[in-house]
Amino acid sequence: MSTKLFVCRTSAVSVAAATTQTLVQAVAADANTPLTVKQLQVSFKDPTSSDTEVLVELLRQSTAGTASALTPVSWREDESPAARFTALQTFTAEPTAGNILDSFYVLPYGGLVVIQYPIDGEPRATSRIGVRVTTVASQAQTVCASLLLAE
């Protein structure tokens, strides 16, 4: 049986200056069905060359925060499985942070960062995993993110 892959992709999210904002969170169906992150992607809209770095983090989260539902989409068109996990987006209250699995600074002027994790070295979560950004004091950003997940 092949691995079922799903993408959880947000639309553009406006992140105010000096703000930490979760962009997307995936919630495992149960502890016996962990989520494996295959790829993380974050992109920035209309940055300027004077923008400074934005902190991007992949982390386990222990609560849902307050958010809207996001439907995971099958990555492979020829497969139509229903995802067993759920996802959230458009956060109005931040989830509680747990372990930070990966973090990096991104210059928004570059526009896009894609992180592909190595086979058998991918981050996993048995509860919640999310992507969040932290902007600097003087600059708001418009950001979108996606997680390619296997379950």
Secondary structure as the mmCIF struct_conf table of DSSP 4:
data_model
#
loop_
_struct_conf.conf_type_id
_struct_conf.id
_struct_conf.beg_label_comp_id
_struct_conf.beg_label_asym_id
_struct_conf.beg_label_seq_id
_struct_conf.end_label_comp_id
_struct_conf.end_label_asym_id
_struct_conf.end_label_seq_id
HELX_LH_PP_P HELX_LH_PP_P1 SER A 2 LYS A 4
STRN STRN1 LEU A 5 ARG A 9
STRN STRN2 VAL A 13 VAL A 15
TURN_TY1_P TURN_TY1_P1 ALA A 17 ALA A 18
STRN STRN3 THR A 20 VAL A 27
BEND BEND1 ALA A 29 ASP A 30
TURN_TY1_P TURN_TY1_P2 ALA A 31 ASN A 32
BEND BEND2 THR A 33 THR A 33
STRN STRN4 LEU A 35 LYS A 45
BEND BEND3 ASP A 46 ASP A 46
TURN_TY1_P TURN_TY1_P3 SER A 49 SER A 50
STRN STRN5 VAL A 54 GLN A 61
BEND BEND4 SER A 62 THR A 63
STRN STRN6 THR A 66 LEU A 70
STRN STRN7 VAL A 73 SER A 74
BEND BEND5 TRP A 75 ARG A 76
TURN_TY1_P TURN_TY1_P4 GLU A 77 ASP A 78
HELX_LH_PP_P HELX_LH_PP_P2 PRO A 81 ALA A 83
BEND BEND6 ARG A 84 PHE A 85
STRN STRN8 THR A 86 ALA A 93
HELX_LH_PP_P HELX_LH_PP_P3 GLU A 94 THR A 96
STRN STRN9 ALA A 97 VAL A 106
HELX_RH_3T_P HELX_RH_3T_P1 PRO A 108 GLY A 110
STRN STRN10 LEU A 112 GLN A 116
HELX_LH_PP_P HELX_LH_PP_P4 TYR A 117 PRO A 118
TURN_TY1_P TURN_TY1_P5 ILE A 119 ASP A 120
STRN STRN11 ARG A 124 ALA A 125
BEND BEND7 THR A 126 SER A 127
STRN STRN12 ARG A 128 THR A 134
TURN_TY1_P TURN_TY1_P6 ALA A 137 SER A 138
STRN STRN13 GLN A 141 ALA A 150
#
